[in-house]
Amino acid sequence: MPVPHHISSRTAKVAFTSFRRAARTMMVKAAESKPGTDPDRCCFTIALQTARDQVVQAAAVITEPADVGRVGLIGQRILARLLPPRRQRVSTRHDDGGPDTSRTITGLGINVLEPREPHPQLPAVSRDDRNTALADRRRHRILGLLEEDPARLWRPCDIASHFGDITMETMYRQLSRWAETGLIHKLGPGLYAATARTPTPIA
């Protein structure tokens, strides 16, 4: 009785997957038996061909007691035909991200960037400035800060950290209200400036 094609295909896939796992295990064991050997140098094709020969020729199928714990015929052939060591693959890149033409890398430069200073801890409650002088009120101080550099885009967290006496919730609410009334301009998600940006005319 012939076996349905879909069953035979599925069985073949399972069998090959099982063999591949066993072969990979044997390749790692062979590399570990020779200290300093990189497992990446073990050739899967040699393991496959040796296993095929053992099945077809019934060679070295029975393990002698003295050979227990050794790598066996597959491991011996793998170690006898190790692949060359992997070379370092480094390529420069174009501006679009594509690899540049191959060139010899003679050195690498590493620049260590200083970490950004953390934002100061903001208070749990905003300072009540309703009874303070006009120049000391939050609105006057923030508008003065934005007008120092009208083209700069400010984030609410940067403004709040600059003064240190206002919560983020209050900062978001007041900036949004001032943008709606036209005191400042919202130029993007969470970005505020004293003046609205206009596109540069094309000459």
N, C-alpha and C positions, 0 to 999 in steps of 0.2 A: 504494500500500500504506500503510494508516494506521500511524502510529507509536504503539507501546504507551504507555499513559498514564504508567506509572512512569518510562519513559525521557524523555518530554517534560517531566515535572515536574522530574526531576533536571537536565535541560539548562537549564531556566528558572532553577533555583536557582543553578547555576554561572554562568550569564550575568549574573544580577543581582548576585551577589557580586563578579564581575570588574568590572562597571560601578561598583559602589559604591566599590571600591578606587580606580578611576581617577578617579571624581568627587571623592573625598576628597583625592586627590593634587592635582587641579586647584584645589580650594578653598584648600589650603595655599599653593600657588604664587601664587594670586591675592592672598592676604593678604600674602605676603612681597613682592609687587611694590609694595605700598603701605605703606611703613614705619610702624610703630605700630599696624597693624591686627591685632586679635585674631582668630585663625582661628575662634574660637567664634561670631563674628558672621556668618560665611559661611553662607548658607542652602542646605541640601541640596536642598530642593524646587525652587529656582530652577535649580540645576545639572541636576536631572533633567528639568525642563520644557524647558530650552534644548537639552539633548542630544536630547530627543524631537523638537523642532522641526527640528533640523538633519537628523535622519534622515528625517523625513516630507517636509520642504520642500527637502532637499538644499541648505540655506543655509550658506554659509561652510564648506563641506566641504574645498575646495581651499585650502591655505595659500599665500599669496603669499610670495616669497622675502624681501620686506622685513618680513614679520610673524613670521619665525622667531625663537623665543625669547620672544615675547610671550604674554600669557595667553590670547588668543583670545576668541571670542564668549562662551563660557561664563564665563570669568573676568571679562569686561567687565560682563556682566549681574549677576554675583555682587557685584562692587564697587559697582555702581550701586544695589543694593538690600540693603545690609548690614543685619543685624538690630541692634536697639539694644544698647548695652553691657549686660552682665549686672550686675544689682544684687546687692549683698552680701546673702546669705540667712543671717540669724542669728535664732534663736528661743530663748527661755528654755524650761526644761523643768520639768515637774511632778516630784514625788517618785517617781512610778512610771515616769519616763523619757519619757512622752508630751510632745509639744510643747505649749507654752502658747499662748494666743491671740496673734495677731500684734501686735507692738508695735515702735515705733521704737527702735532701739538708738543711743544717743547717745554711748556710751563703753564701753570694756572695761577692767576692772581685772586686773592680772597680779600674782600673788604668787609670788615666788621662794623656794622652800623650801631651807633649808640641808641639805646632804647629811648623812646619818647618819655618825657616826664609825665607821670600819672596825674590825672586831674585831681585837684583837691577835693576832699570830702565835702559834699554839699549839705546844708542844714536840713533838718526834718521839717522845719517850718520857716516860711519866708519872713524876712524882717518887715515889720509894719512901719511904713514911712509916711503915713497919712499926716502926721503932725510934725513932720520935719520941714526944713526950709526947701524952697523950690529947687535949688541947685543940688540938694542932697537926695532928691526923690529919684526913684528907680527909673521912671520914664525919662527924666532929663539926663541922667547919667548914661543910659543905654543909647539914647539918640545921639549924645555927644560922642560915644565910642564909635558908633557906625559912621558918623560924619567925619571922623578923623581919616578914614580911608573909604570913601564912598563906593568905590568899585569892588571892594573886598566882599566875598561871600562869607557870611557868618553862620555857624550852626548854633542852635540853642544851647547845646552843652558847653560850647566855647564861651559864650556870653555869660552863662551862669557861673562857670568856673572863674572867669575874669573878676567878677564881683564877689562871689562866694557867700552871698547872703540871701539867695533865692533858690527855691526848689525847682526842679525840672518841670513839674506840672504847672506851676505858676508861670514859668518862663515860656512854655509853649502857648499857654492861654493868652498871655499878654502880647506876644509877638504876632499871633494870629489876629488878635483884635486890632493892633496897630496897622497891620497890613491891609485889613479890610477897610479901615478909615483913610488909608493913603499916607500915613505918617512914614512908613517904610515900605519896602517892596519885597514880596516873596517871589524868588526867581527859580524855585525848584522845591522838591520835597525836603523840608527842613533846612532851606537855604534862604537867608535874608540879607538885604543890602540897603544902604541909604538911598541909592538911586537906581532907577530901572535901566537895564542894559539895552542899548539899541544896536542893531546890526551895523557893522562897518560898511559904508557904501562902497560899491565896486568902482574902481577908477576906470 
